[in-house]
Amino acid sequence: MQLAGDSPATTVGLGPSGQSGTTSPGGTSLARTVTLQPTNPYYVAAQALSQQQVQAGTKVGDCVIVSFSKCPGTDLAGQYLQGAFLTYSDLTGGNLANANLILADLAFAQWNGVDLTGANLSATSTTKASFAGAHMGGSQWVLLAGSNTDFSNADLHGANFTSAGLTSSNFEGADLSGANLTLANLTGANLNGAKLDNAVFCKTVMPDGTIRNPQPSAEAAVNTCGQPKDAGERPLTIDDQNPYYPLALAYTAPFVETGSTVAGCTVAAHTTCSGKTSRARSWPARSYRSPQLGERTSPAPTSPRSSSLSPRPPVPTSAR
């Protein structure tokens, strides 16, 4: 919610916008809306959906943006590649430093040894892609859907993996020094030999399913979770036509703390609750989600909530 003293919100959407649950003077229902603060992890993705996406078949530099594209060694530094569909592509050894790859689909891609220094790959999909030995210092991977991604021996110092899904990914020998892993899910990931000096772990799901730094106080969060990075200059209001609306709305609602007991079952990794029932109860998919500083926490609401295990909904054809 927008608080007194906040900057005026920018409104974007794929449909009409208005106040939540209101009706126009003519009797027409207006779309429900939710306002995202610039530190909300869904901010960058929700905003990107209202912007131009790179169309499949577009030629950027010497590379055609299409599935199975082969452009090893290509120079796409600083290029606008938002929404690019590059599944199964081969850009081995390419230069994409400071490129905009927000909402791109890089599943099964071979990008070994690429330079992605300072690039923005927030809300991308990199399932089973390989970035082995890549140079990616200071890159942004907020809301990444990156299960089974190979980051072995990659330079990821200072990278931002806030709210990234990294289950079963390979970070063996990678440099994650100073990286932000707040709310990241590393279940089953390989961190053998990874450099983790000064990396930020805040409500992070570790490879064994335990939560590292699970519930820091507001005071401790400043020191152990780092300062959230603004993704924009002012709050952003999206309507219910935006695919990120249910996720953004759920993020503002109360949530179940890790370790809580619901219907006799403990909400934690590897919990066994055979025979238990959760009828008429809400079970947020990511109970380890961290509230923003100052956000109210209380028992989960009884209304249904959308799962956030898949942080990147499909990009509508009209937005590509």
N, C-alpha and C positions, 0 to 999 in steps of 0.2 A: 504494500500500500504506500501511497505517497504521503509523506509527512509534512507538517507545516514547516516552511522554510526551504523545502526542496525546490530545485529548479523546475520550471514548467516542463511537463512531459511531452515528448514527441510522440505522435500517434501514427502508427503504420499498420497495415493489415491487408489482407487479400479480399476483404469484404467491407461492408459498412461498419462504422465504429460508433460507439456511444457509451453511455453509462450502463454498468451491469444491471440487467433486469429492468430497464426502463422502456417506455413506449413513447413514440413521437406524438406530437399533437394530433396528427391525422390517424392515429391508432396503429401505425406500423411498428412492429417490434424492432428494436435496435439490437445490434450484436452485443453480446457480453464482452467485457474487456478486463484486462489485468495489466497493472503497471509494473514494469521491471526496473529495478535500480541498476545502474551501470556495473555493479559488482556481481549481479546475478549471473550464474554460468550460462543461462539460456539467452541472455541478452544478445550476444554476438550472432547466434544462429537465427534467432527470431528476426533480428534486424536484416540479416543477409537475405532472408526469404523475400523481402520486399524490393530487393535490388536485382540488377541484371545478372543473369548467370551465363557462363560461356556455353554456347550451343555445341552439341556434338557435331563434328565435322569441320569446326572452325580451325583455321591454321593460325597458330601463334608462333612467331619466329619460324623455325624450320620444322615444327612439329604439328601434326594434325591431332586435334583433341578428339580422340575416339578410342573405344576399347581395343586392346591389342596393339596400340600404336607403338612403334619401335623408333626411339629417338635417342640412342645412347650418346652421351657427350653433348647433348643439346644445351644451348645457353638461353634460359628463360628467366634470368635474374630480374626480379622486380616486376614480373608480368602479372596481369590480372587473369587469374585462372579460377575464379570463384564458380563453384558448381561444376567444375570440369569432370567429365566422365572418362576416367583413365584406368578402368579395371584391366588387369592383365598387361598393362603397358610396361615397356622396358625403357627406362631413362637412366640406365646405369652410368654413373660418372657425370651426370648432367649438373648444370649450375642453375639452381632455382632459389638462390639467396634472396630473401625479402619478398618472395612471391606471395600472392594472395590465393590460397587454396581452400578457403573456407567452403564448407559443404561439398567438397570434391569427393568423388568415389574412387579410391585407389586400391580396392580389394584385389588381392592376388598380384599386385604390381611388383616388378623387380626394379627397385630404385637403389641398389647397392652403391655405396660410395658417392651418392649425390651430395651437393652442397645446398642445404636448406637453412643455412644460418639466418636467423631472424624471420623466417617464413611463418605465415599464419595458416595452420591446418586445423583450426577449430571446427568441430562438428563434421569432420571428415570420417570416412570409413576406410580402414586399412586392414580389414580382416585378411589374414594369411599373406599380407604383403611383406616385402623384405627391404629393410633399410640398413643392412649390415655394413658397418664401417662408414656410415654417412656422417657428414658434418652438419649438426643441427643445433648448435649453441643458440640459446635465446629464442628458440622456436615456440610457437603457441599450439597446444593440442587440447584445448578446453573442449569437453564433451566428446572426445574422440571415441568412436566405436572401433576399437583396435584389438579384438581378441586374436590370439595366435600370430601377432605381428613380430617379425624378427628385427630387433634393434641391437643385435650383438655387436660389440666393439664400436658402437656409434658414439659420437660426441654429442651429448645432450645436456651439457652444463647449462644451468639457468633456464632450462625448458619449463614450460608451464603445462602440467598434465591435470589441472583441476577438473574433477568430475569425469576423468577419462576411464573408459572401460578397457582394461589391459589384461584380461584373464588369459592365462596360458601363454603370455607373450615372453619373448626371450630377450633379456637385457644382459646376458653374460658378457662380462668385460666392458660394458658400456660406462661412459662417464656421465653420471647423474648428479654430479656435485652442484649444489645450489638449486636443483630442480624442485619445483613445487608439485607435490603429489597429494595435495589436499583432496579428500573425497575420492581419490582414485581407487579402482578395484584391481588389485594385483593377484587375485586368487589364482593359484597354480602357476604364477609367473616364475621365470628363472632369473634370479639376481646374483648368481654365482660370479664372484670377481668384479661385480659392479662397484664403481666408485660413488659413494653416497655422502661424501663430506658436505655438511651444511644443507643437505636436502631437507625439504619441509614435509613432514608427515603429520597430517591432521585428519582424524577420522578416516584413515587410510586402511583399506582391507589388504592385509599382507598375504603373501603366497600361501601360508598355512590356514588362511581364513580368519585369523585373529585381527582385531582392530588396533592399530597403533595410534596412540594419543586419542583415545576414543571420545572423551567428553571434557575437553578443557574448559575451565571457567572463562568468562569473557576477558578477564585480566590476563590469564595465561595464554589465551588464544592469540593475543597481540604478539607475544614473544614466540610461541611455538607454531602458529599457523601462518605467520607473516601477514603483511597488509594486503587486503584484496586489491586487485588491479582493475581500475575502471576500464570498461570496454567502450565507453562513449562519454559524451559531455553532459548529458541530461537523462532523466528517466525516460523509459520507452513504454508506450502503451500499445498493446496488441489486442486484436479482437479474436473472437472464437473461430474465425475462418483460418487463422494461422495454425499450421500443424503443431506448433510448439505451445499453443494455448493451454492444453490440459496439463502439460508438464510444468510450465511456468506457474500455473495456478496451484498445482500440488506443492510446489516448492515454497509457496507462501503460507501453506497450512501447517498446523501442528503435526508432529510426527512421533513415531514410537522410538524411544531411545534404545540403543543396543543394551541388552541385558534385562530389559523389561519383561515381565511375565504377562502374557495374554492368554486367557482361557487355559491356564495351567501349563503353557508352553513358553519357554524362554526364547526371546527374539535374539538370536545370535547365530554365528556361523556353525555349521555341523550339528545343529540342534536335532535331536530325535524326539518326535512327538507322536509316536504311533497311537492311533485311536483318538487323538484330540480333534476337536471341532472348532472352527472359527466362524460359524454362522453369525451373521448380523454384526460382524466386526470388520474393521478396516486394517489391512496389513500392507502398509507402504512397502514397495519393492526394495527401496533403499533406506532401511531404518537407520543407517549410519550417516545419513545426510546431515551436514552441519548447518545450523541456522546462521544467518548473518548476525553480526554482532548486535546485540540489543533485541533480537527477534524473540518473541514469546514462545515458550515451549510448554506443552501440556499434553494430556492423553490424546490419542489419535481420534479424529472425528469419526462419526458412524457413517457418513456418506461415502459412496464408492470413490476410489481415487485411481488415477491412471498409473500404470507401471512406468518407471523410468529406467528400467534395465536396458532398453534400447533407446539411447539418447538422441538418435538421429532419425527422425521420421522421414519418409520419402519426400523428395523435393517435388512439388506439384509441377506438372508439365507447363502450366502457365507461367511459372516462376523461372523456368530454365531459359 
